[in-house]
Amino acid sequence: MYKLVAIDMDGTLLNDQHMVPDEVFEAIQQAKAEGIKIVLCTGRPIGGVNRYLADLQLDQEGDYVIAYNGALVQNSHTNEVVSELTLSYDDLTSLYELSRQLDTPMHYFDSANLYTPNRDISEYTVLESYLTKLPLKYMPVEEADSSMRLPKMMYIDQPERLEKTIQAIPSEVKEKYMMVKSTDFFLEILHPDVSKGNAVKLLAKELGIPREEVMAIGDNGNDVSMLEFAGCGVAMGNAIDDVKAVADVVTKSNNEAGVAHVLHELVLGK
């Protein structure tokens, strides 16, 4: 029986209207009633997850959440931090300089806000603010607080341009950070030890749940590591090929309540 189910949000938990389908809500409540840990595991900042935790009743005693692609593991009831890995102001300055050299927009986060150093604000930064409901602030890098700790930064651009940027990033920079695409237009840059897989592994150990009793469900490149770790890795029907390649199971799409389908098929009542 699976005792912990880690679920990605965008493209997985949420349909294309950024809503939780009723069938998914009901399946999650049934799983919780059976004592199964349901953990949202997302690239979103914690501020962009809280309202979903409340709506899904995943902010109660003993509940946890994984945000920033694994940079933050937190008790969602007490807000006690289990694990946190961040980047520094020096990382911000060097990655910003590289973004200028590569002619690629970027933005960055602290625990409460989304910042852009670009006076000409990218449409993808606006989209990030809309999706996460985080305040968006224009903040040139030289004016940022040098003591700030950054859960993640992102290079953002049109898919074709972003792919060229990725190819042009020097190998020594790629080796220094964890870099992963969460969508065709978002490249996430994180502490080198950060991944969803590492975060799910850490939380499972914290809870005394063996790998074999962990399920992970996702659709995009930043989900690969947690599907590889889990005893059962589930790819959504709308997942990219790289995710389907490492999955044990492929379920229905996010617009067909695929999360509910796989919970009923493999978890509930088992």
C-alpha positions in Angstrom: 0.0 0.0 0.0 1.2 3.5 -0.8 1.5 5.7 2.3 2.9 8.9 0.6 1.7 10.4 -2.7 3.7 13.4 -4.0 1.7 15.3 -6.6 3.0 18.0 -9.0 0.6 21.0 -9.5 0.7 22.6 -12.9 -0.1 20.2 -15.6 -0.9 17.4 -13.0 -3.1 18.4 -10.1 -4.5 21.4 -11.9 -6.3 21.3 -15.3 -5.5 23.9 -18.0 -7.8 26.4 -16.3 -5.5 26.2 -13.2 -8.3 24.5 -11.2 -8.5 21.3 -9.2 -11.2 19.1 -10.8 -13.9 17.9 -8.5 -13.0 14.3 -9.0 -9.4 15.0 -7.9 -10.5 16.9 -4.8 -12.8 14.0 -3.8 -10.1 11.4 -4.4 -7.6 13.4 -2.3 -10.0 13.6 0.6 -10.6 9.9 0.4 -6.9 9.2 0.5 -6.4 11.5 3.5 -9.3 9.7 5.3 -7.4 6.4 4.8 -4.3 8.0 6.4 -2.3 8.5 3.2 0.0 11.5 3.1 -0.8 13.7 0.1 2.0 16.1 -0.5 2.0 18.8 -3.1 5.4 18.9 -4.7 5.8 21.9 -7.0 8.1 24.4 -8.6 5.9 27.1 -7.4 6.9 29.4 -4.5 5.3 28.6 -1.2 3.1 31.7 -1.5 1.7 30.3 -4.7 0.7 27.1 -3.0 -1.0 28.1 0.2 -4.4 28.7 -1.1 -4.5 25.3 -2.7 -3.3 23.7 0.5 -6.3 25.4 2.3 -8.8 24.4 -0.4 -7.6 20.8 -0.4 -7.4 20.6 3.4 -3.7 19.8 3.1 -2.7 22.3 5.8 -3.9 20.2 8.8 -1.9 18.5 11.5 0.7 16.2 10.0 0.5 17.7 6.5 3.6 18.7 4.5 4.4 20.6 1.3 7.4 20.7 -1.0 7.9 24.0 -2.9 10.5 25.7 -5.2 11.2 22.3 -6.9 12.4 20.9 -3.6 14.3 23.8 -2.2 11.7 24.0 0.7 10.2 21.1 2.6 7.8 22.4 5.2 5.1 21.3 7.6 2.0 23.0 6.1 0.2 23.1 9.4 2.9 24.7 11.7 5.1 26.2 8.9 8.0 24.5 10.5 10.8 24.1 8.0 12.1 20.5 7.5 14.7 21.5 4.9 15.6 24.6 3.0 18.4 25.2 0.4 18.9 28.7 -1.1 21.1 30.7 -3.3 23.0 33.8 -2.4 23.3 37.4 -3.6 26.6 36.5 -5.3 24.7 33.8 -7.2 22.2 36.4 -8.2 24.8 38.9 -9.5 26.7 36.3 -11.6 23.5 34.7 -13.0 22.1 38.2 -13.9 25.3 39.1 -15.7 25.1 35.9 -17.6 21.5 36.6 -18.5 22.6 39.9 -20.0 25.3 38.2 -22.0 22.9 35.7 -23.3 20.2 38.3 -23.9 17.7 36.3 -21.9 15.2 37.8 -19.3 15.3 36.5 -15.8 13.5 36.9 -12.5 14.1 35.8 -8.9 12.3 35.1 -5.6 12.6 35.6 -1.9 10.2 34.0 0.5 7.4 36.5 -0.2 7.9 38.2 -3.5 8.8 37.9 -7.2 11.4 40.3 -8.5 12.4 41.3 -12.0 15.7 43.2 -12.7 14.4 43.9 -16.2 12.8 47.3 -16.7 11.1 45.9 -19.8 9.2 43.2 -17.9 8.8 39.9 -19.7 5.4 38.5 -20.4 6.6 35.3 -18.7 7.3 37.2 -15.5 3.8 38.6 -15.6 2.5 35.0 -16.1 4.5 33.7 -13.1 3.1 36.5 -10.9 -0.5 35.7 -12.2 -0.1 31.9 -11.6 1.4 32.2 -8.1 -0.4 35.3 -7.0 2.9 36.7 -5.7 3.6 40.4 -5.6 5.7 41.4 -8.6 8.4 44.1 -7.9 11.0 45.7 -10.2 14.3 45.4 -8.4 17.6 46.0 -10.1 20.2 43.6 -8.9 22.5 46.3 -7.6 19.6 47.5 -5.4 18.7 44.1 -3.9 19.5 43.3 -0.3 22.9 41.6 -0.3 21.9 39.4 2.6 18.8 38.0 0.9 18.5 34.2 0.5 16.9 33.1 -2.8 15.0 29.8 -3.1 15.4 30.0 -6.9 15.9 32.1 -10.0 14.6 31.6 -13.5 15.7 32.3 -17.0 12.5 32.9 -19.1 11.9 33.3 -22.8 10.0 32.1 -25.8 10.6 28.3 -26.1 12.9 28.5 -29.2 15.0 31.3 -27.7 15.2 29.7 -24.3 16.5 26.5 -25.8 19.3 28.4 -27.5 20.1 30.1 -24.2 20.3 26.7 -22.5 22.7 25.4 -25.1 24.9 28.6 -24.6 25.2 28.4 -20.8 28.8 27.5 -20.0 29.3 24.0 -18.7 30.9 25.2 -15.5 27.7 27.2 -14.7 25.5 24.1 -15.4 27.7 22.1 -13.0 27.4 24.7 -10.3 23.6 24.7 -10.1 20.6 22.5 -10.5 19.0 23.7 -13.7 15.7 22.2 -14.9 13.0 23.2 -17.3 9.5 23.3 -15.7 7.8 24.4 -18.9 9.0 25.2 -22.4 9.5 28.9 -21.4 10.9 28.5 -17.8 14.4 27.4 -16.9 14.6 27.1 -13.1 18.0 27.6 -11.4 18.5 26.3 -7.9 21.0 25.1 -5.3 22.9 22.1 -6.7 21.4 19.7 -4.2 17.8 20.7 -4.9 15.5 18.4 -6.8 12.0 17.1 -6.2 13.4 13.6 -5.9 15.8 14.6 -3.1 13.0 16.4 -1.3 10.5 13.5 -1.5 13.3 11.2 -0.4 14.1 13.4 2.6 10.4 13.7 3.6 9.8 10.0 3.3 12.8 9.3 5.5 11.5 11.9 8.0 8.2 10.2 8.1 9.6 6.7 8.2 8.0 5.7 4.9 10.0 3.3 2.7 10.6 4.1 -0.9 8.4 1.2 -2.0 5.4 2.9 -0.4 5.9 6.2 -2.2 4.0 7.3 -5.3 4.9 10.4 -7.3 2.8 11.9 -10.1 4.0 14.5 -12.6 4.2 15.8 -16.2 7.3 17.8 -16.8 11.1 17.8 -16.7 11.3 18.9 -13.1 9.3 15.8 -12.1 11.6 13.2 -13.5 13.7 12.9 -10.3 10.8 12.2 -8.0 9.3 9.6 -10.4 12.7 7.9 -10.5 12.9 7.8 -6.7 9.3 6.7 -6.0 8.3 3.1 -5.7 5.7 4.0 -8.3 6.3 6.8 -10.7 3.2 8.0 -12.6 3.2 10.2 -15.7 0.2 12.2 -16.7 -1.3 11.5 -20.1 -0.1 15.0 -21.1 3.4 14.5 -19.8 6.5 15.1 -21.9 8.2 12.0 -23.3 11.1 12.2 -20.8 8.6 11.8 -18.0 6.8 8.9 -19.6 10.1 7.2 -20.2 10.9 6.9 -16.5 7.3 6.2 -15.3 5.9 2.9 -14.2 2.4 4.0 -15.1 0.8 6.5 -17.5 -2.5 7.8 -16.4 -5.1 10.1 -18.0 -4.3 13.8 -18.7 -4.7 16.7 -16.3 -7.9 17.7 -18.1 -9.3 14.2 -17.6 -8.7 14.2 -13.8 -5.7 11.8 -14.2 -4.7 12.2 -10.6 -8.1 11.0 -9.4 -8.0 8.1 -11.9 -4.6 6.8 -10.7 -5.5 7.3 -7.0 -8.6 5.2 -7.4 -6.8 2.6 -9.5 -3.7 2.1 -7.5 -4.1 3.6 -4.0 -7.6 3.8 -2.6 -8.9 0.6 -1.1 -5.6 -1.2 -1.8 
